Amino acid sequence: MSTRSYPPNPVPPVALVGDSMHAPCADGTERPYLSMDAAASTAALPQVAARVAEFIPWYSSVHRGAGYKSQVSTSAYEGARSAALAFAGRPVSSPGDDVAIICRNTTEALNHLAYRLRLAPGDVVVTTVAEHHANLLPWSRAATCRYVECGGDGTFGADDVAAALCQRPSPGLLAITGASNITGWMPPLAEIIAAAHDRGVPVAVDAAQLAPHRPLPAEADFLAWSGHKMYAPFGAGILLGPRRAFADGDPFLAGGGAVDLVDLDEVLWTAPPEREEAGSPNVIGAVALHAAINTLTGIGWPGQQQDAFIRMQFDAQTRHYRESFPDATYSVICVDGEPAGRLIVHHARDRILIVDIALLPQFRHAGIGSALIRRLLEQADAGHLPVRCHVLYDSTARRFWEQAGFAAHGSDGVYVAMERSPQARPP
């Protein structure tokens, strides 16, 4: 590993709406705004915003009108559904295969799936401690969860998942993230899905963080992802799964559009996917998602354009931190001459404050983040100084830092203050 300087002002290969905005700072000065919240929600691609603006004059009822605008809206909505299937590597025209249900986001999609699988409290769902809340809470409410633990670096292997799958009673589902919303680490999905299928266990993948960066796993039984994570923040997401999983029983939502016949005593539900989409659908969100799929597919991944875009964001964030924290210490780590990650800390008189830690996606499997933290903690222990950081109020994030020896010291409801006391060195 080595450190190096960056070339000035890299040119972003992909622009986002709002890139040129300025925001007021605490000193009263307006500075160029740099979003640090893309893992939670992304800005819109210009192509997405343009497509939405183009479509809005044609907005009308979907599946419920005979007028021309209604036909345009219905066609656009169904076009988004077909695009989602193709994006996930699934056949578009085969009626006996998968369906794409358009919902609000990943959270709704996984709650929807938990309801439709008709799980009972005694059923077992295998999941991991590295999951986003959307892939934890629906399963723990509907069934009994069996958790795969992660190591001190926040990762787990296919063997760890296989061990949980082999325990008794046998699980009815494996629910697993495609990429961590805390570290960005991507588990070996192909190997894990194969291990589950070898044991007759279907797999649901939370692809919210994966979808905008890597191809979706074609072998997964169920997929869920959100438009607002992939530069289409207009309130649409996708639940994808085999048609047979939604062909029987009551749908998650009951209402118009999900039925073929209704009287006062009975209801005849229509076929999926419409069966699962009661009410007036979010056609504008679907149109936005379709535009994002087209744009990202055109960029390609994991190609050089996507990696260059992420590296540009990394470089811009580093420059932003240098301006905002001129007295901080910067460690930029390189592997084979390429930037892999950074650690920014501020050395106060009585403590060390972690300002930021970030790793580029292609290096998140290499344990570099854990190595950076270990190096910092060794320095803190040598100087008998506590180390403090602020992390999102999220169980997975807290668990990562707790495994490094940090304990919570208060919260404002959004961030948790985590602190580690200096540790005595063994004699």
LOBABA-953337 format. One line per 8 residues: number of its first residue (from 0); their letters; for each residue x, y, z of C-alpha. Coordinates in Angstrom, 1 decimal. Layout:
NUM	A	X:Y:Z ~ ...
//
This chain:
0	MSTRSYPP	0.0:0.0:0.0 ~ 1.1:3.6:-0.6 ~ -0.3:7.1:-0.7 ~ -0.4:9.4:-3.6 ~ -1.9:12.7:-4.7 ~ -4.9:13.0:-7.1 ~ -5.1:14.8:-10.5 ~ -7.0:18.1:-10.0
8	NPVPPVAL	-10.6:18.5:-11.1 ~ -11.5:15.2:-12.7 ~ -14.3:15.5:-15.2 ~ -17.4:13.5:-14.2 ~ -18.5:11.1:-16.9 ~ -22.2:11.3:-15.7 ~ -23.9:14.5:-14.5 ~ -26.7:14.6:-12.0
16	VGDSMHAP	-29.5:17.1:-11.5 ~ -28.3:19.6:-8.9 ~ -24.6:19.2:-9.4 ~ -24.1:23.0:-9.7 ~ -26.1:24.0:-6.6 ~ -24.5:25.9:-3.7 ~ -25.5:25.5:-0.1 ~ -25.1:27.9:2.9
24	CADGTERP	-22.4:26.9:5.4 ~ -22.1:27.6:9.1 ~ -19.7:30.5:8.4 ~ -22.3:32.2:6.2 ~ -20.5:31.4:3.0 ~ -22.2:29.5:0.2 ~ -20.2:26.7:-1.3 ~ -20.7:24.1:-4.0
32	YLSMDAAA	-23.0:21.4:-2.6 ~ -21.5:17.9:-2.5 ~ -24.1:15.2:-1.6 ~ -22.8:12.7:1.0 ~ -26.2:10.9:1.1 ~ -26.2:8.9:-2.2 ~ -26.2:5.6:-0.3 ~ -29.6:6.6:1.2
40	STAALPQV	-31.1:8.3:-1.9 ~ -29.6:9.6:-5.2 ~ -30.2:12.7:-7.2 ~ -31.9:12.3:-10.6 ~ -30.0:11.7:-13.8 ~ -30.7:14.4:-16.3 ~ -32.1:11.8:-18.7 ~ -34.6:10.8:-16.0
48	AARVAEFI	-35.7:14.3:-15.3 ~ -36.1:15.1:-19.0 ~ -38.2:11.9:-19.6 ~ -40.5:12.8:-16.7 ~ -41.0:16.3:-18.0 ~ -41.7:14.9:-21.4 ~ -44.3:12.4:-20.1 ~ -46.2:14.6:-17.6
56	PWYSSVHR	-48.4:16.3:-20.2 ~ -49.5:12.8:-21.3 ~ -50.3:11.6:-17.7 ~ -53.6:9.8:-17.3 ~ -55.2:6.8:-15.7 ~ -53.4:3.5:-16.2 ~ -55.5:0.4:-17.2 ~ -58.7:2.3:-16.5
64	GAGYKSQV	-59.3:4.7:-19.4 ~ -60.2:4.5:-23.1 ~ -58.8:8.0:-24.0 ~ -55.6:8.5:-25.9 ~ -53.7:9.8:-22.9 ~ -54.8:6.8:-20.8 ~ -53.5:4.5:-23.6 ~ -50.1:6.4:-23.6
72	STSAYEGA	-49.8:6.1:-19.8 ~ -50.7:2.4:-19.8 ~ -48.2:1.7:-22.5 ~ -45.5:3.7:-20.6 ~ -46.3:1.8:-17.4 ~ -46.1:-1.6:-19.0 ~ -43.0:-0.6:-20.8 ~ -41.3:0.1:-17.5
80	RSAALAFA	-42.4:-3.3:-16.3 ~ -40.8:-5.0:-19.3 ~ -37.6:-2.9:-18.8 ~ -37.4:-4.0:-15.2 ~ -37.6:-7.7:-16.2 ~ -34.9:-7.2:-18.9 ~ -32.8:-5.3:-16.5 ~ -32.9:-8.3:-14.1
88	GRPVSSPG	-32.0:-10.6:-16.9 ~ -35.4:-12.3:-17.1 ~ -37.6:-13.2:-20.1 ~ -40.0:-10.4:-20.9 ~ -42.7:-12.2:-22.9 ~ -43.0:-15.7:-21.3 ~ -46.2:-15.7:-19.3 ~ -45.2:-18.6:-17.2
96	DDVAIICR	-42.0:-17.1:-15.8 ~ -41.2:-14.1:-13.6 ~ -43.4:-11.1:-13.0 ~ -42.2:-7.5:-12.0 ~ -44.5:-5.8:-9.5 ~ -44.2:-2.1:-9.4 ~ -44.3:-0.8:-5.9 ~ -42.9:2.2:-3.9
104	NTTEALNH	-39.5:1.0:-2.9 ~ -37.4:-1.9:-1.6 ~ -39.0:-1.7:1.9 ~ -42.5:-2.1:0.5 ~ -41.4:-4.8:-1.9 ~ -40.0:-7.0:0.9 ~ -43.0:-6.4:3.2 ~ -45.1:-7.3:0.2
112	LAYRLRLA	-43.1:-10.5:-0.3 ~ -43.2:-11.4:3.4 ~ -47.0:-11.2:3.3 ~ -47.4:-13.2:0.0 ~ -45.2:-16.0:1.1 ~ -47.7:-16.8:3.9 ~ -45.0:-17.3:6.5 ~ -46.0:-18.6:9.9
120	PGDVVVTT	-44.2:-17.8:13.2 ~ -42.7:-21.3:13.3 ~ -41.2:-20.9:9.7 ~ -37.5:-20.1:9.6 ~ -36.0:-17.4:7.4 ~ -32.2:-17.3:7.2 ~ -30.8:-13.8:6.9 ~ -27.6:-12.0:8.1
128	VAEHHANL	-26.6:-9.3:10.6 ~ -25.4:-7.1:7.8 ~ -28.9:-6.4:6.4 ~ -30.7:-3.2:5.9 ~ -33.7:-2.7:8.1 ~ -36.0:-3.4:5.1 ~ -34.5:-6.9:4.9 ~ -34.7:-7.6:8.6
136	LPWSRAAT	-38.0:-6.3:10.1 ~ -40.5:-7.9:7.6 ~ -39.0:-11.4:8.2 ~ -38.8:-11.1:12.0 ~ -42.4:-10.0:12.1 ~ -43.7:-12.8:10.0 ~ -41.4:-15.7:10.9 ~ -38.4:-16.9:13.0
144	CRYVECGG	-35.1:-15.5:11.8 ~ -31.8:-17.4:11.9 ~ -28.9:-15.0:11.6 ~ -25.6:-15.4:9.8 ~ -23.0:-13.5:11.8 ~ -20.2:-11.5:10.2 ~ -16.6:-11.2:11.1 ~ -14.7:-8.2:12.4
152	DGTFGADD	-14.4:-6.8:8.9 ~ -18.2:-6.8:8.4 ~ -18.2:-9.7:5.9 ~ -19.3:-13.4:5.8 ~ -18.7:-16.2:3.4 ~ -20.7:-18.7:1.5 ~ -19.7:-21.4:4.0 ~ -21.2:-19.3:6.8
160	VAAALCQR	-24.5:-19.0:5.0 ~ -24.4:-22.7:4.1 ~ -23.9:-23.6:7.8 ~ -27.1:-21.7:8.7 ~ -29.0:-23.3:5.9 ~ -28.1:-26.7:7.1 ~ -29.4:-26.2:10.7 ~ -32.8:-27.6:11.7
168	PSPGLLAI	-35.5:-26.9:11.3 ~ -34.9:-26.3:7.6 ~ -35.5:-22.7:6.5 ~ -38.2:-21.7:4.0 ~ -36.2:-18.8:2.6 ~ -32.8:-17.1:2.5 ~ -33.1:-13.3:2.5 ~ -29.8:-11.6:1.8
176	TGASNITG	-28.4:-8.3:0.7 ~ -26.7:-7.8:-2.6 ~ -24.5:-5.1:-1.3 ~ -24.2:-3.6:2.2 ~ -25.8:-0.2:2.8 ~ -23.1:0.5:5.4 ~ -19.8:-0.6:3.8 ~ -20.8:-1.3:0.2
184	WMPPLAEI	-19.3:-4.8:0.5 ~ -20.9:-7.3:-1.9 ~ -21.2:-10.9:-0.7 ~ -20.5:-13.8:-3.2 ~ -24.1:-14.0:-4.3 ~ -23.6:-16.6:-7.0 ~ -22.0:-19.1:-4.6 ~ -24.5:-18.3:-1.9
192	IAAAHDRG	-27.6:-18.7:-4.1 ~ -26.2:-22.0:-5.5 ~ -25.7:-23.3:-1.9 ~ -29.3:-22.3:-1.0 ~ -30.7:-23.9:-4.1 ~ -28.7:-27.1:-3.5 ~ -30.7:-27.4:-0.3 ~ -34.0:-26.5:-1.8
200	VPVAVDAA	-34.2:-23.0:-0.3 ~ -35.4:-20.1:-2.4 ~ -33.5:-16.8:-2.2 ~ -34.7:-13.2:-1.9 ~ -32.1:-10.6:-2.7 ~ -32.3:-7.0:-1.4 ~ -30.7:-5.4:-4.4 ~ -31.3:-1.8:-3.4
208	QLAPHRPL	-27.6:-1.0:-3.2 ~ -26.6:-3.4:-5.9 ~ -28.9:-2.4:-8.7 ~ -27.2:0.9:-9.7 ~ -23.7:-0.6:-9.7 ~ -23.7:-4.2:-10.8 ~ -25.8:-6.7:-12.8 ~ -28.6:-8.3:-10.9
216	PAEADFLA	-28.3:-12.0:-10.0 ~ -30.3:-13.9:-12.6 ~ -30.3:-17.0:-10.3 ~ -32.2:-15.3:-7.4 ~ -35.8:-16.3:-7.0 ~ -36.9:-12.9:-5.7 ~ -35.4:-9.5:-6.2 ~ -36.3:-6.1:-4.7
224	WSGHKMYA	-34.8:-2.7:-5.6 ~ -35.7:1.0:-5.6 ~ -35.7:3.8:-8.2 ~ -34.5:6.3:-5.6 ~ -31.2:4.4:-5.2 ~ -30.5:4.4:-8.9 ~ -31.0:8.0:-9.9 ~ -34.8:7.9:-10.4
232	PFGAGILL	-36.1:9.4:-7.1 ~ -39.8:9.5:-8.1 ~ -41.2:6.8:-5.8 ~ -41.1:3.6:-7.7 ~ -39.5:0.3:-7.0 ~ -39.6:-3.3:-8.1 ~ -40.5:-6.7:-6.6 ~ -39.6:-9.5:-9.0
240	GPRRAFAD	-40.4:-13.1:-8.6 ~ -42.0:-16.2:-10.1 ~ -45.6:-15.8:-11.2 ~ -46.7:-18.8:-9.2 ~ -45.8:-17.1:-5.9 ~ -48.5:-14.5:-6.5 ~ -51.1:-16.6:-8.3 ~ -53.1:-17.7:-5.3
248	GDPFLAGG	-54.4:-16.1:-2.1 ~ -55.3:-12.5:-1.2 ~ -52.9:-9.8:-2.5 ~ -50.9:-7.6:-0.2 ~ -53.2:-4.6:-1.1 ~ -56.9:-5.0:-1.8 ~ -58.6:-2.5:-4.2 ~ -59.4:-1.5:-7.7
256	GAVDLVDL	-57.3:-2.8:-10.5 ~ -56.5:-6.0:-8.6 ~ -59.9:-7.7:-9.3 ~ -61.8:-9.2:-12.2 ~ -65.2:-9.3:-10.4 ~ -66.5:-7.9:-7.1 ~ -69.9:-8.2:-5.4 ~ -71.0:-7.8:-1.8
264	DEVLWTAP	-70.2:-11.4:-0.9 ~ -67.1:-12.3:-2.9 ~ -64.2:-11.1:-5.0 ~ -62.5:-12.7:-8.0 ~ -58.9:-11.5:-8.0 ~ -57.2:-10.9:-11.4 ~ -53.9:-12.5:-12.4 ~ -50.5:-11.2:-11.4
272	PEREEAGS	-48.9:-8.8:-11.7 ~ -52.0:-6.6:-11.7 ~ -53.3:-8.6:-8.8 ~ -50.6:-7.1:-6.7 ~ -51.0:-3.5:-7.7 ~ -54.3:-2.2:-6.3 ~ -55.1:1.4:-6.7 ~ -53.9:4.0:-9.2
280	PNVIGAVA	-50.3:3.2:-9.9 ~ -47.3:5.6:-9.8 ~ -46.8:5.8:-13.6 ~ -44.5:8.8:-13.3 ~ -42.2:6.8:-11.0 ~ -42.4:3.9:-13.4 ~ -41.4:6.2:-16.3 ~ -38.5:7.6:-14.3
288	LHAAINTL	-37.3:4.1:-13.4 ~ -37.5:3.0:-17.0 ~ -35.4:6.0:-18.0 ~ -32.8:5.3:-15.3 ~ -32.6:1.6:-16.5 ~ -32.0:2.7:-20.1 ~ -29.3:5.2:-19.0 ~ -27.4:2.9:-16.6
296	TGIGWPGQ	-27.6:0.1:-19.1 ~ -26.0:2.4:-21.7 ~ -23.2:3.3:-19.3 ~ -22.6:-0.3:-18.5 ~ -21.1:-2.0:-15.4 ~ -18.8:-3.0:-13.9 ~ -17.1:-1.2:-16.8 ~ -14.7:1.7:-16.7
304	QQDAFIRM	-17.4:4.3:-17.0 ~ -19.0:3.3:-13.7 ~ -15.7:2.9:-11.9 ~ -14.6:6.3:-13.2 ~ -17.8:7.9:-11.9 ~ -17.4:6.4:-8.5 ~ -13.7:7.5:-8.4 ~ -14.7:11.0:-9.4
312	QFDAQTRH	-17.1:11.2:-6.5 ~ -14.4:9.8:-4.2 ~ -11.9:12.5:-5.4 ~ -14.5:15.3:-5.1 ~ -15.4:14.2:-1.5 ~ -11.8:14.1:-0.5 ~ -11.3:17.7:-1.8 ~ -14.4:18.8:0.0
320	YRESFPDA	-13.1:17.4:3.3 ~ -9.7:19.0:2.8 ~ -11.5:22.4:2.5 ~ -13.8:21.8:5.4 ~ -11.3:20.2:7.8 ~ -7.9:21.8:6.9 ~ -6.4:20.6:10.2 ~ -7.3:17.0:9.8
328	TYSVICVD	-5.0:14.1:9.0 ~ -5.6:12.3:5.7 ~ -4.6:8.8:4.9 ~ -5.3:7.9:1.3 ~ -4.6:4.2:0.6 ~ -3.6:2.9:-2.7 ~ -3.4:-0.7:-4.0 ~ -1.1:-1.3:-7.0
336	GEPAGRLI	-1.0:2.4:-7.6 ~ -4.8:2.9:-7.6 ~ -6.7:4.7:-4.9 ~ -8.6:2.2:-2.7 ~ -9.8:4.2:0.3 ~ -9.3:7.1:2.7 ~ -9.4:7.7:6.4 ~ -9.7:11.2:7.7
344	VHHARDRI	-9.2:11.9:11.4 ~ -9.0:15.0:13.6 ~ -6.5:14.9:16.5 ~ -7.9:16.9:19.3 ~ -6.1:17.5:22.6 ~ -7.9:14.7:24.4 ~ -9.3:12.5:21.7 ~ -9.2:11.4:18.1
352	LIVDIALL	-12.3:12.0:16.0 ~ -12.9:10.0:12.9 ~ -14.2:12.4:10.3 ~ -14.7:10.0:7.4 ~ -13.8:6.5:6.2 ~ -14.5:5.4:2.7 ~ -13.5:2.6:0.3 ~ -14.0:2.3:-3.4
360	PQFRHAGI	-16.3:-0.7:-4.2 ~ -13.7:-2.9:-6.0 ~ -11.6:-2.9:-2.8 ~ -14.2:-3.5:-0.2 ~ -13.6:-7.2:-0.1 ~ -9.9:-6.8:0.8 ~ -10.2:-5.9:4.4 ~ -8.7:-2.5:3.8
368	GSALIRRL	-11.3:-0.7:6.0 ~ -10.6:-3.0:8.9 ~ -6.8:-2.5:8.4 ~ -7.2:1.3:8.4 ~ -9.2:1.1:11.7 ~ -6.8:-1.2:13.3 ~ -3.9:1.1:12.4 ~ -5.7:4.1:13.9
376	LEQADAGH	-6.6:2.2:17.1 ~ -3.0:1.2:17.6 ~ -2.0:4.8:17.3 ~ -4.7:5.8:19.8 ~ -3.7:3.2:22.3 ~ -0.1:4.2:22.1 ~ -1.1:7.8:22.9 ~ -3.7:6.7:25.5
384	LPVRCHVL	-6.4:8.6:23.6 ~ -10.1:7.6:23.1 ~ -11.4:7.5:19.6 ~ -14.9:8.9:18.7 ~ -17.0:8.7:15.6 ~ -20.6:9.4:14.6 ~ -22.5:6.8:12.7 ~ -26.1:6.5:11.4
392	YDSTARRF	-28.7:5.3:13.8 ~ -28.6:1.9:12.2 ~ -28.1:-1.5:13.8 ~ -25.7:-2.8:11.2 ~ -23.5:0.3:11.4 ~ -23.5:0.2:15.2 ~ -22.6:-3.5:15.1 ~ -19.6:-2.9:12.9
400	WEQAGFAA	-18.1:-0.3:15.3 ~ -19.1:-2.3:18.4 ~ -17.0:-5.2:17.0 ~ -14.1:-2.8:16.8 ~ -14.5:-2.0:20.5 ~ -16.7:1.1:20.3 ~ -19.7:1.8:22.6 ~ -22.6:4.2:22.1
408	HGSDGVYV	-22.5:7.5:24.0 ~ -25.8:9.2:23.1 ~ -27.8:9.9:20.0 ~ -29.7:12.7:18.3 ~ -32.1:10.1:16.6 ~ -30.1:10.3:13.3 ~ -26.5:9.7:14.4 ~ -25.1:7.7:17.3
416	AMERSPQA	-21.9:8.9:19.0 ~ -19.6:5.9:19.3 ~ -16.4:6.0:21.4 ~ -13.6:3.6:22.2 ~ -11.5:4.0:25.3 ~ -7.8:3.4:25.0 ~ -6.8:-0.2:25.5 ~ -3.8:-1.3:27.5
424	RPP	-1.2:-3.1:25.4 ~ -0.4:-6.7:26.5 ~ 3.0:-6.9:28.3
//
